[in-house]
Amino acid sequence: MCPLFLRRSAPNSAKFARLHGRSDEHEQRFGLNNKELQIEELIAPTVEALDATVWGVEYLNQGKYSLLRIYVERDEGVSVDLCAEVSRHVSDLLDVEEILPSAYTLEVSSPGMDRLLFKGEQYSAHAGERLDVRLNYPFEGRKKIVGTLAGIEDDSVVLQVDDEEYLLPLENVQKARIVPVFD
């Protein structure tokens, strides 16, 4: 099944565009692959025990060495000490569970102002902000679309670009990052 894009220029008019070519090995849900979901499920209780939450996980397999990025958040903010503590606990947990097939580098940080969005509720919470979306498959010849996040609708990101609204299926979103606006 191919992802379906919808572009709306006015509330009553719609233009559909189908994408072709889907790779099952690159199956993603909200931008996370199966390994990232597995890691997040494993580490979430440990991070929560440290009075923080997992904002998101990125696992980049780079051949012999891999990179694991864990973004954590806490109401009172994320300190270097918290990142170090999460790193120690998560590293020990991952070593015991042996879910990563090779040597890896572990990075723990706050999501930052230009945070990546990983989950549907994160998109909803950031409605009205500028968003840089990278797609797995091009839409109208573009794999990068920057606009204002209008929200989530039927498992699609609603992105306002000029006078048009785009519905981008979450399964086709490779990365979505907040674009901070400084006045």
C-alpha positions, -999 to +999 in steps of 0.1 A: +000+000+000+014+034-010+011+064+013-015+089+002-009+126+002-035+153+001-030+189-009-058+214-001-058+249-015-094+256-003-117+238+021-138+222-006-112+214-032-087+186-030-060+171-051-048+136-044-013+124-052-002+088-048+033+077-041+048+047-057+075+023-044+073+012-008+101-005+011+090-030+038+125-029+053+121+008+060+086+005+076+082+034+100+056+044+125+058+081+135+093+082+122+106+053+144+118+020+131+113-013+150+148-011+167+140+024+180+106+013+193+122-017+210+149+005+226+124+031+238+101+004+254+132-011+271+146+021+285+114+041+294+110+026+329+147+033+337+144+069+325+111+074+344+128+061+376+152+090+372+122+114+372+124+121+334+106+109+303+119+096+270+111+123+243+125+101+215+151+077+203+173+077+172+193+047+162+217+052+132+233+020+121+266+031+106+281-003+096+307-014+122+297+013+146+263+027+154+250+058+171+221+058+196+206+091+205+182+093+234+163+126+240+150+130+276+128+157+291+119+168+326+096+195+338+123+213+357+147+210+327+175+187+316+209+191+332+243+177+323+241+156+355+207+141+345+221+132+310+252+116+326+230+096+350+206+084+322+236+075+301+251+053+329+218+035+336+208+030+300+243+019+290+243-008+317+207-019+307+216-021+270+248-041+278+228-066+299+200-070+273+223-071+243+197-057+219+223-038+198+242-060+174+275-041+174+296-014+191+277+018+195+281+054+207+254+065+232+244+102+233+218+115+258+205+151+256+175+173+259+153+176+228+163+213+225+145+242+209+148+226+174+134+193+187+125+164+166+089+152+168+085+114+173+049+108+184+014+120+174+008+138+207+041+157+202+028+170+169-005+181+185+012+199+213+033+219+189+005+230+165+011+265+153+049+262+152+071+261+121+081+226+111+108+212+088+095+179+075+117+153+056+099+126+037+108+091+028+092+095-007+089+127-026+056+147-028+053+169-059+090+164-064+100+175-029+113+155+000+117+185+023+087+207+031+088+236+056+055+252+069+033+258+099+021+228+117-017+229+118-020+196+137-027+159+131-056+145+110-062+108+104-026+098+110-013+126+088+006+158+096-013+188+085+012+214+073+002+249+061+025+262+034+016+297+021-021+293+010-021+256+008-025+228+033-007+195+029-017+162+046+015+142+049+011+106+062+031+100+093+043+067+078+061+087+051+077+113+076+113+105+080+120+134+103+100+164+115+119+191+134+106+223+150+121+254+134+126+280+162+115+315+154+134+343+171+117+378+170 
